[in-house]
């Protein structure tokens, strides 16, 4: 659509004019719901912009935001970018030294901090000129000045923000190594916003509940900026344990999550059904829903599970999974409950969305379209081009195997990494067809345009037979076991029987403490041993991997007594996995939420 604004301040200004009194932002405080209309939001953004100017901030200054999601977080981000400054969101749960290192890398001049869920304020990064506190209560804070106490100052009329101006520096999750600062311009973000809104038809009647932290571009672009652009509302919640309660109260039409969150929500449905004595009825209902869908194409989940839908607000159009691969069987379980769960694909370097599936209520309710296509991440957004590249170091060749590393081109692709030309040159390249970004994801493109991913190029395990194993695929299968909470699959060369070392598939697993404790109590095991837990987990792995080709089977299992290191979106940080793991049974069982007979 021509005339679509390509800067954040112009987008918010236009939305304030079009949707003045409509709900823009929502959250629940201790005193009840807090809301901002679009007109109120724009007024707050202008006030914030003026206060920043009065405090000495100028266009192109780098300003960190270290705080949980909130209306104030959103206002801070919009105020910073409306001044022409560069927002640097930093995850509030990182250790102070980690936050300080990211702030140093990004040349942060000012910082906006807010209290964590426990009430503590992050330490201001050293070297910042000034720290602003979102809300420290009436007592103030030694960390910095309260934003509400800052005077406004007139911003010169000649301050203008352009589409090519830098809006954001986001740090990659660093699952395979050190985090890099991804630069994103206003054009990168807004072209992605408008393409998303057209592809999935988001509009003023929609409400998006956001529980994922906005230091990642997936919740920031899809959960905040896209709703603001089209007149939809965004609600915030930081406590995952209250997700269902907030859904019932806010009544979203769209819910954003990651695979791990959708696993937890599904597990909560089963746990609640069991506590109410309805577990068998739930299972029978889901099986009936599956049978009817296979026979007729009709989804009866919304009828069978009316009470569940009511608890979730009764208005869910669809749920979106991102950040990591969504196992097809997990999506199908949601379908049986009458909930449409789709997955898109993208990366921080692409602002972030590259592909989305079609969202059609008719196809979901009256055809088997989504059951057939579970596993796809959809088709490229308008303006996005994809191509497949050979990966010689992994023995992957497009002509031979039909798959390769996906490269992306489009107006949403980042200019590169901040002050890191070597890292930029390693993944961005130009040829006669333009500038491309190597995503690092291995996949293939179906004749109908749907994209399928098989794993990260760096993580692919190449066996001595030449066969290739995607850790993601194996992990998704194993995580379907309720006894397994975290798993990381990797390749290791092993010498067996005096022969030459061979590459094998191994896995480190953090079992689910609660599930283990419940099984110990159920079976009356008074004196469990690590060997017993290992045997249980091994049996689960052997049963689960029967669905995989034998060459993909895990040959050795290592147990960990603590959760594996993960990003904020739930992906295991493979680069932080050590070579040694311990399994202290007492320490492990102490993490269970229920008492056991284990002594």
C-alpha positions as CSV (number, residue, x, y, z in Angstrom):
1,X,0.0,0.0,0.0
2,X,1.5,3.4,-1.0
3,X,1.7,6.0,1.7
4,X,2.5,3.5,4.5
5,X,4.8,5.3,6.9
6,X,8.4,3.9,7.0
7,X,9.5,5.5,10.3
8,X,8.3,4.6,13.8
9,X,7.3,8.2,14.8
10,X,5.3,8.7,11.7
11,X,3.6,5.3,12.1
12,X,2.5,6.1,15.7
13,X,1.4,9.6,14.7
14,X,-0.8,8.3,11.9
15,X,-2.3,5.6,14.1
16,X,-3.1,8.2,16.8
17,X,-5.0,10.1,14.1
18,X,-6.9,7.1,12.7
19,X,-7.6,5.2,15.9
20,X,-7.7,8.0,18.5
21,X,-9.9,6.5,21.3
22,X,-9.2,2.9,20.5
23,X,-7.3,0.8,23.0
24,X,-3.6,0.7,22.1
25,X,-1.8,-0.8,25.2
26,X,-3.0,-2.7,28.2
27,X,-1.5,-4.2,31.4
28,X,-2.6,-5.2,34.8
29,X,-1.1,-3.5,37.8
30,X,-1.7,-4.2,41.5
31,X,-4.5,-1.6,41.4
32,X,-6.2,-3.0,38.3
33,X,-6.0,-2.7,34.5
34,X,-3.9,0.2,33.1
35,X,-4.7,1.3,29.5
36,X,-3.6,3.8,26.9
37,X,-5.6,4.8,23.9
38,X,-3.8,5.6,20.6
39,X,-4.2,9.4,21.2
40,X,-3.0,9.0,24.8
41,X,0.0,6.9,23.7
42,X,1.1,9.5,21.1
43,X,0.9,12.3,23.7
44,X,3.0,10.2,26.1
45,X,5.5,9.5,23.3
46,X,5.9,13.2,22.6
47,X,6.3,14.0,26.3
48,X,8.9,11.3,26.6
49,X,10.7,12.6,23.6
50,X,10.7,16.1,25.1
51,X,12.0,14.9,28.4
52,X,14.8,13.0,26.8
53,X,15.8,16.1,24.8
54,X,15.8,18.1,28.0
55,X,18.0,15.6,29.7
56,X,20.6,15.9,27.0
57,X,19.8,13.0,24.7
58,X,20.2,13.8,21.0
59,X,19.5,12.0,17.6
60,X,21.8,9.0,17.0
61,X,22.6,8.6,20.7
62,X,22.4,5.0,21.8
63,X,20.0,4.5,24.7
64,X,19.6,1.1,26.5
65,X,16.3,-0.2,27.9
66,X,16.8,-2.7,30.7
67,X,13.4,-3.6,32.1
68,X,10.5,-6.1,31.9
69,X,7.7,-5.6,29.3
70,X,5.3,-2.9,30.3
71,X,3.4,0.1,28.9
72,X,6.3,2.2,30.1
73,X,8.8,0.0,28.2
74,X,6.8,0.6,25.0
75,X,6.6,4.4,25.6
76,X,10.3,4.5,26.3
77,X,11.1,2.6,23.1
78,X,8.8,4.8,21.0
79,X,10.0,8.0,22.6
80,X,13.7,7.1,22.0
81,X,13.1,6.2,18.3
82,X,10.9,9.2,17.8
83,X,13.8,11.4,18.8
84,X,16.0,9.8,16.2
85,X,18.0,8.1,18.9
86,X,18.8,4.4,18.8
87,X,17.2,2.0,21.2
88,X,19.3,-0.8,22.6
89,X,17.0,-3.3,24.4
90,X,19.0,-5.5,26.9
91,X,17.4,-8.5,28.6
92,X,16.7,-7.6,32.2
93,X,17.4,-11.2,33.4
94,X,21.1,-11.1,32.3
95,X,23.7,-10.8,35.0
96,X,25.0,-7.3,35.6
97,X,28.3,-8.0,34.0
98,X,26.6,-9.3,30.9
99,X,24.3,-6.3,30.6
100,X,27.3,-4.0,31.0
101,X,29.3,-5.8,28.3
102,X,26.4,-5.5,25.8
103,X,26.0,-1.8,26.7
104,X,29.7,-1.3,26.2
105,X,29.6,-3.1,22.8
106,X,26.7,-0.8,21.7
107,X,28.3,2.4,22.9
108,X,25.3,3.2,25.1
109,X,25.2,6.8,26.3
110,X,22.0,6.8,28.3
111,X,20.1,4.0,30.0
112,X,16.4,3.5,30.9
113,X,16.0,0.9,33.7
114,X,12.9,-0.5,35.4
115,X,12.3,-2.8,38.3
116,X,12.4,-6.6,37.7
117,X,9.5,-8.8,38.8
118,X,11.3,-9.1,42.2
119,X,11.3,-5.3,42.6
120,X,15.1,-4.8,42.2
121,X,16.5,-2.3,39.7
122,X,19.2,-3.3,37.2
123,X,22.6,-1.7,37.9
124,X,23.3,1.2,35.5
125,X,25.9,0.2,33.0
126,X,29.2,2.0,33.7
127,X,30.1,4.8,31.4
128,X,26.6,6.0,30.7
129,X,26.0,9.7,30.9
130,X,22.7,9.4,32.7
131,X,20.3,6.7,33.9
132,X,16.5,7.1,33.8
133,X,14.3,5.0,36.1
134,X,10.9,3.9,34.7
135,X,9.2,3.6,38.1
136,X,11.0,3.5,41.4
137,X,8.0,4.4,43.6
138,X,7.8,7.5,45.7
139,X,11.1,6.8,47.4
140,X,13.1,7.4,44.2
141,X,16.2,5.4,43.5
142,X,20.0,5.9,43.7
143,X,20.2,4.3,40.3
144,X,19.0,7.4,38.5
145,X,16.3,10.0,38.1
146,X,12.7,9.1,37.7
147,X,11.3,9.8,34.3
148,X,8.2,11.4,35.7
149,X,10.4,14.0,37.4
150,X,12.2,15.1,34.3
151,X,11.2,18.5,32.8
152,X,10.1,18.7,29.2
153,X,12.0,20.8,26.7
154,X,11.1,22.0,23.3
155,X,12.5,19.7,20.6
156,X,13.8,21.7,17.6
157,X,11.5,21.6,14.5
158,X,14.3,20.5,12.3
159,X,14.7,17.2,14.1
160,X,13.6,14.6,11.6
161,X,13.7,10.8,11.4
162,X,14.3,9.1,8.1
163,X,13.6,5.5,6.9
164,X,17.4,4.8,6.6
165,X,18.2,6.0,10.1
166,X,19.2,3.4,12.6
167,X,16.3,2.6,15.0
168,X,17.6,-0.3,17.0
169,X,20.6,-2.4,18.0
170,X,19.5,-5.9,19.1
171,X,21.9,-8.5,20.4
172,X,21.6,-12.0,18.9
173,X,20.9,-14.8,21.3
174,X,24.3,-16.2,20.7
175,X,23.3,-19.9,20.8
176,X,26.4,-20.8,18.9
177,X,28.8,-18.2,20.3
178,X,29.2,-14.6,21.3
179,X,26.3,-12.2,20.9
180,X,26.5,-9.6,18.0
181,X,24.7,-6.3,17.8
182,X,22.3,-6.4,14.9
183,X,21.5,-3.0,13.4
184,X,18.0,-2.4,12.2
185,X,16.7,0.8,10.5
186,X,13.3,2.3,10.6
187,X,12.8,0.9,7.0
188,X,13.8,-2.6,8.1
189,X,11.2,-2.6,10.9
190,X,8.3,-0.9,9.1
191,X,8.5,-2.8,5.9
192,X,8.4,-6.0,8.0
193,X,5.4,-4.6,9.9
194,X,3.3,-3.8,6.8
195,X,4.2,-7.1,5.2
196,X,3.2,-9.0,8.3
197,X,-0.1,-7.1,8.6
198,X,-1.1,-8.0,5.0
199,X,0.1,-11.6,5.2
200,X,-1.9,-12.6,8.3
201,X,-4.6,-9.9,8.1
202,X,-4.2,-8.2,11.4
203,X,-6.6,-5.3,12.0
204,X,-8.3,-3.0,14.5
205,X,-10.5,-5.7,16.0
206,X,-7.5,-7.8,17.1
207,X,-5.8,-8.0,20.5
208,X,-2.3,-9.4,20.9
209,X,-1.2,-10.8,24.3
210,X,2.6,-10.5,24.7
211,X,4.4,-12.6,27.3
212,X,7.8,-12.7,25.5
213,X,10.5,-10.1,26.4
214,X,10.7,-7.3,23.8
215,X,14.5,-7.3,23.7
216,X,14.0,-9.8,20.9
217,X,12.6,-8.6,17.5
218,X,9.9,-11.3,17.3
219,X,7.8,-9.9,20.1
220,X,8.9,-6.3,19.4
221,X,8.0,-6.3,15.7
222,X,5.1,-8.8,15.7
223,X,3.7,-8.1,19.1
224,X,4.1,-4.3,19.5
225,X,4.8,-2.5,16.3
226,X,2.5,-4.4,14.0
227,X,-0.6,-4.0,16.3
228,X,0.2,-0.3,16.7
229,X,0.4,0.2,12.9
230,X,-3.0,-1.3,12.2
231,X,-5.0,-0.1,15.2
232,X,-4.9,-3.4,17.2
233,X,-4.2,-3.6,21.0
234,X,-1.3,-5.1,22.8
235,X,-1.5,-6.5,26.3
236,X,1.5,-7.2,28.5
237,X,2.2,-10.0,31.0
238,X,5.6,-10.9,32.4
239,X,4.7,-13.9,34.6
240,X,4.2,-17.1,32.5
241,X,2.3,-18.6,35.4
242,X,-0.5,-16.0,34.9
243,X,-0.7,-16.5,31.1
244,X,-4.1,-18.2,31.2
245,X,-5.5,-15.7,33.7
246,X,-4.4,-12.8,31.5
247,X,-5.9,-14.4,28.4
248,X,-9.2,-14.8,30.2
249,X,-9.1,-11.1,31.2
250,X,-7.6,-9.4,28.1
251,X,-9.4,-11.8,25.7
252,X,-6.8,-11.7,22.9
253,X,-7.4,-12.8,19.4
254,X,-3.7,-13.5,18.7
255,X,-1.2,-15.1,21.1
256,X,2.5,-15.1,20.5
257,X,4.8,-17.8,22.0
258,X,7.7,-20.2,21.5
259,X,7.6,-24.0,21.4
260,X,8.6,-24.4,25.0
261,X,5.8,-22.1,26.1
262,X,3.3,-24.0,24.1
263,X,4.5,-27.2,25.6
264,X,4.1,-25.7,29.1
265,X,0.6,-24.5,28.3
266,X,-0.5,-27.9,27.0
267,X,1.0,-29.6,30.0
268,X,-1.0,-27.2,32.2
269,X,-4.2,-28.2,30.4
270,X,-3.5,-31.9,31.2
271,X,-2.5,-31.2,34.8
272,X,-5.7,-29.2,35.4
273,X,-7.8,-31.9,33.8
274,X,-6.1,-34.6,36.0
275,X,-6.7,-32.5,39.2
276,X,-10.3,-32.2,38.3
277,X,-10.7,-35.9,37.4
278,X,-11.2,-35.2,33.7
279,X,-8.0,-36.4,32.3
280,X,-9.4,-39.5,30.5
281,X,-12.3,-37.3,29.2
282,X,-9.8,-34.9,27.8
283,X,-7.8,-37.6,26.1
284,X,-11.0,-39.2,24.6
285,X,-12.1,-35.8,23.4
286,X,-8.8,-35.1,21.7
287,X,-8.9,-38.5,20.0
288,X,-12.5,-38.0,18.9
289,X,-11.5,-34.6,17.5
290,X,-8.6,-36.2,15.5
291,X,-10.9,-39.0,14.1
292,X,-13.6,-36.6,13.0
293,X,-11.0,-34.3,11.4
294,X,-9.4,-37.2,9.5
295,X,-12.8,-38.5,8.3
296,X,-14.6,-35.2,7.5
297,X,-12.1,-32.3,7.6
298,X,-14.3,-30.7,10.2
299,X,-12.7,-29.4,13.4
300,X,-15.0,-30.0,16.4
301,X,-12.4,-29.0,19.0
302,X,-14.1,-25.6,19.8
303,X,-17.3,-27.5,20.5
304,X,-15.7,-30.3,22.6
305,X,-13.5,-27.9,24.6
306,X,-15.8,-24.9,25.1
307,X,-14.7,-24.4,28.7
308,X,-11.0,-24.3,27.7
309,X,-11.7,-21.7,25.0
310,X,-13.7,-19.6,27.5
311,X,-10.8,-19.7,30.0
312,X,-8.6,-18.3,27.3
313,X,-10.9,-15.4,26.6
314,X,-13.1,-17.1,23.9
315,X,-11.7,-14.9,21.0
316,X,-8.5,-16.7,19.9
317,X,-8.2,-16.5,16.1
318,X,-4.8,-18.1,16.0
319,X,-1.6,-18.6,18.0
320,X,1.9,-18.0,16.6
321,X,5.1,-19.9,17.5
322,X,8.5,-18.5,16.7
323,X,12.0,-18.4,18.0
324,X,12.6,-22.1,17.4
325,X,11.2,-25.0,15.4
326,X,7.7,-26.1,16.3
327,X,7.3,-29.9,16.4
328,X,4.4,-30.8,14.1
329,X,2.8,-33.2,16.6
330,X,2.7,-30.4,19.2
331,X,0.8,-28.2,16.6
332,X,-1.6,-31.1,15.9
333,X,-2.5,-31.4,19.6
334,X,-3.5,-27.8,19.6
335,X,-5.6,-28.4,16.5
336,X,-7.5,-31.2,18.3
337,X,-8.3,-28.7,21.0
338,X,-9.7,-26.3,18.4
339,X,-6.8,-23.9,18.6
340,X,-5.0,-22.9,15.4
341,X,-1.2,-22.8,16.1
342,X,1.1,-21.8,13.2
343,X,4.8,-21.0,13.0
344,X,6.6,-18.4,11.1
345,X,10.4,-18.1,10.5
346,X,12.8,-15.3,10.8
347,X,16.0,-14.0,12.5
348,X,17.1,-10.9,14.3
349,X,19.0,-9.9,11.1
350,X,15.7,-9.8,9.2
351,X,13.7,-7.6,11.6
352,X,12.7,-10.5,12.1
353,X,10.0,-12.2,9.9
354,X,10.8,-13.9,6.6
355,X,8.0,-16.4,6.2
356,X,4.5,-16.9,7.6
357,X,1.8,-19.5,6.8
358,X,-1.6,-18.6,5.5
359,X,-4.1,-18.0,8.3
360,X,-7.6,-19.1,7.3
361,X,-10.4,-19.9,9.8
362,X,-12.4,-21.7,7.1
363,X,-9.5,-24.0,6.2
364,X,-8.8,-24.7,9.9
365,X,-12.4,-25.5,10.7
366,X,-13.6,-27.3,7.6
367,X,-10.5,-28.8,5.8
368,X,-7.4,-30.8,6.8
369,X,-5.1,-28.1,5.3
370,X,-3.2,-27.4,8.6
371,X,-2.9,-31.1,9.5
372,X,-1.3,-31.8,6.1
373,X,1.1,-28.8,6.3
374,X,2.1,-29.0,9.9
375,X,5.9,-28.5,9.9
376,X,6.0,-25.7,7.3
377,X,7.0,-22.2,8.3
378,X,4.9,-20.8,5.5
379,X,5.8,-18.7,2.4
380,X,8.0,-15.6,2.1
381,X,6.5,-12.3,3.0
382,X,5.8,-9.8,0.2
383,X,9.1,-8.3,-0.7
384,X,11.2,-11.1,0.6
385,X,13.2,-13.4,-1.7
386,X,14.8,-16.7,-0.7
387,X,17.4,-18.9,-2.3
388,X,19.2,-22.1,-1.4
389,X,23.0,-22.2,-1.1
390,X,25.4,-25.2,-1.0
391,X,27.1,-26.0,2.3
392,X,30.2,-27.9,1.2
393,X,31.7,-28.2,4.7
394,X,28.7,-30.3,5.6
395,X,28.5,-32.1,2.3
396,X,25.1,-30.4,1.5
397,X,24.6,-29.6,-2.2
398,X,21.3,-28.2,-3.5
399,X,21.3,-30.0,-6.8
400,X,22.1,-33.3,-5.1
401,X,20.0,-33.2,-2.0
402,X,17.3,-30.6,-2.9
403,X,18.0,-28.6,0.2
404,X,20.6,-26.1,1.3
405,X,21.3,-23.1,3.5
406,X,18.6,-20.5,3.0
407,X,19.7,-17.0,2.1
408,X,17.3,-14.0,2.3
409,X,17.0,-10.7,0.5
410,X,14.5,-7.9,1.1
411,X,14.0,-4.4,2.6
412,X,13.8,-5.9,6.1
413,X,17.4,-7.3,6.0
414,X,19.8,-5.6,8.4
415,X,22.7,-3.4,7.3
416,X,25.0,-5.6,9.4
417,X,26.5,-6.0,12.8
418,X,27.4,-2.9,14.8
419,X,31.2,-2.2,14.6
420,X,31.9,-5.8,13.5
421,X,32.8,-5.8,9.8
422,X,34.3,-9.3,10.0
423,X,31.1,-10.8,11.3
424,X,29.1,-8.8,8.8
425,X,31.2,-10.0,5.9
426,X,30.8,-13.6,7.0
427,X,27.1,-13.7,6.5
428,X,26.2,-10.8,4.2
429,X,27.2,-11.0,0.5
430,X,26.4,-9.3,-2.8
431,X,26.2,-10.8,-6.3
432,X,24.5,-9.8,-9.6
433,X,21.1,-10.3,-8.0
434,X,21.7,-7.9,-5.0
435,X,22.6,-8.2,-1.4
436,X,21.9,-11.4,0.6
437,X,22.0,-12.6,4.1
438,X,23.0,-16.2,4.9
439,X,20.5,-17.3,7.6
440,X,22.5,-20.4,8.8
441,X,19.3,-22.4,8.5
442,X,19.2,-25.6,6.4
443,X,15.9,-26.2,4.6
444,X,14.1,-26.7,1.4
445,X,11.3,-25.0,-0.6
446,X,8.3,-27.0,-1.8
447,X,6.8,-26.4,-5.2
448,X,3.9,-24.5,-3.7
449,X,6.4,-22.1,-2.1
450,X,6.2,-23.4,1.5
451,X,9.5,-23.4,3.3
452,X,10.6,-26.3,5.5
453,X,13.5,-26.2,7.9
454,X,15.7,-29.1,9.0
455,X,18.2,-27.4,11.4
456,X,21.1,-25.0,11.8
457,X,24.0,-25.5,9.4
458,X,26.5,-25.3,12.2
459,X,24.7,-27.9,14.3
460,X,24.2,-30.5,11.6
461,X,25.9,-33.8,12.6
462,X,27.7,-35.5,9.6
463,X,28.2,-39.2,10.3
464,X,31.0,-41.2,8.9
465,X,28.5,-42.8,6.5
466,X,27.8,-39.4,5.0
467,X,24.3,-39.4,6.6
468,X,23.3,-36.1,8.2
469,X,21.4,-35.7,11.5
470,X,19.6,-32.5,12.5
471,X,19.8,-32.1,16.3
472,X,16.5,-30.0,16.2
473,X,14.6,-32.9,14.7
474,X,15.8,-35.4,17.3
475,X,15.3,-33.0,20.1
476,X,11.7,-32.3,19.1
477,X,10.9,-36.0,19.2
478,X,12.6,-36.6,22.6
479,X,10.9,-33.6,24.2
480,X,7.5,-35.1,23.6
481,X,8.3,-37.3,26.6
482,X,6.9,-35.8,29.8
483,X,10.0,-37.1,31.6
484,X,12.3,-34.9,29.5
485,X,12.5,-31.2,30.2
486,X,15.6,-30.0,28.3
487,X,17.7,-31.8,25.7
488,X,20.7,-31.0,23.5
489,X,21.7,-33.4,20.8
490,X,25.3,-33.2,19.5
491,X,27.9,-35.3,17.6
492,X,30.9,-36.8,19.3
493,X,33.7,-39.0,18.0
494,X,34.0,-42.2,20.0
495,X,36.4,-45.1,20.0
496,X,34.6,-48.4,20.6
497,X,36.3,-51.9,20.6
498,X,39.7,-50.6,19.5
499,X,38.4,-49.4,16.1
500,X,38.9,-46.0,14.5
501,X,36.9,-43.2,16.2
502,X,33.4,-42.8,14.7
503,X,31.0,-39.9,14.9
504,X,27.9,-40.8,17.0
505,X,24.8,-39.0,18.1
506,X,24.8,-38.2,21.8
507,X,22.4,-36.2,24.0
508,X,22.6,-34.3,27.3
509,X,19.3,-34.4,29.1
510,X,17.8,-32.5,32.0
511,X,14.9,-34.7,33.2
512,X,11.7,-33.0,34.4
513,X,12.1,-32.9,38.2
514,X,8.4,-32.8,38.8
515,X,7.6,-35.8,36.5
516,X,10.4,-37.8,38.1
517,X,9.3,-37.0,41.6
518,X,5.7,-38.0,40.8
519,X,6.8,-41.3,39.3
520,X,9.0,-42.1,42.3
521,X,6.0,-41.4,44.6
522,X,3.6,-43.4,42.4
523,X,5.9,-46.4,42.3
524,X,6.8,-46.2,45.9
525,X,10.5,-45.8,45.4
526,X,12.0,-44.8,48.7
527,X,15.7,-44.8,47.8
528,X,16.1,-43.8,44.2
529,X,19.5,-43.8,42.5
530,X,21.0,-41.9,39.6
531,X,21.2,-45.2,37.7
532,X,17.4,-45.7,38.1
533,X,16.7,-42.2,36.7
534,X,19.1,-42.8,33.9
535,X,17.3,-46.1,33.1
536,X,13.9,-44.4,33.0
537,X,15.2,-41.6,30.7
538,X,17.0,-44.1,28.5
539,X,13.7,-46.1,28.1
540,X,11.8,-42.9,27.1
541,X,14.5,-42.0,24.6
542,X,14.5,-45.5,23.0
543,X,10.7,-45.5,22.7
544,X,10.5,-42.0,21.3
545,X,13.2,-42.4,18.7
546,X,11.5,-45.4,17.1
547,X,9.8,-42.8,14.9
548,X,13.3,-41.8,13.6
549,X,15.5,-43.5,11.1
550,X,18.0,-45.7,13.0
551,X,21.0,-43.6,12.0
552,X,19.5,-40.7,13.9
553,X,19.2,-42.6,17.1
554,X,20.9,-41.3,20.3
555,X,23.7,-43.7,21.2
556,X,24.7,-42.2,24.6
557,X,22.8,-40.2,27.2
558,X,24.3,-37.9,29.7
559,X,22.1,-36.5,32.5
560,X,22.4,-33.0,34.0
561,X,21.0,-32.1,37.4
562,X,20.3,-28.5,36.3
563,X,18.5,-26.9,33.3
564,X,20.5,-26.4,30.2
565,X,21.5,-22.8,29.4
566,X,18.9,-21.3,27.2
567,X,18.0,-18.0,25.5
568,X,15.0,-15.9,26.5
569,X,13.0,-17.6,23.8
570,X,13.9,-21.1,25.0
571,X,16.6,-22.2,22.6
572,X,19.5,-24.1,24.1
573,X,22.7,-22.1,24.0
574,X,24.9,-24.8,22.4
575,X,28.0,-22.6,22.6
576,X,27.7,-22.6,26.4
577,X,27.3,-26.4,26.8
578,X,30.3,-27.8,28.6
579,X,32.0,-31.1,28.2
580,X,31.3,-32.3,31.7
581,X,27.9,-32.7,33.4
582,X,27.0,-34.0,36.8
583,X,23.8,-35.5,38.2
584,X,23.5,-35.0,41.9
585,X,20.2,-36.7,42.7
586,X,19.4,-34.8,45.9
587,X,20.1,-31.5,44.1
588,X,18.0,-32.6,41.2
589,X,14.9,-33.7,43.2
590,X,15.1,-30.5,45.3
591,X,13.8,-28.7,42.1
592,X,10.5,-30.7,42.2
593,X,7.4,-28.9,43.3
594,X,5.8,-31.9,45.0
595,X,7.0,-34.0,47.9
596,X,8.1,-37.5,47.2
597,X,8.9,-40.6,49.2
598,X,12.4,-40.5,48.1
599,X,14.8,-40.2,51.0
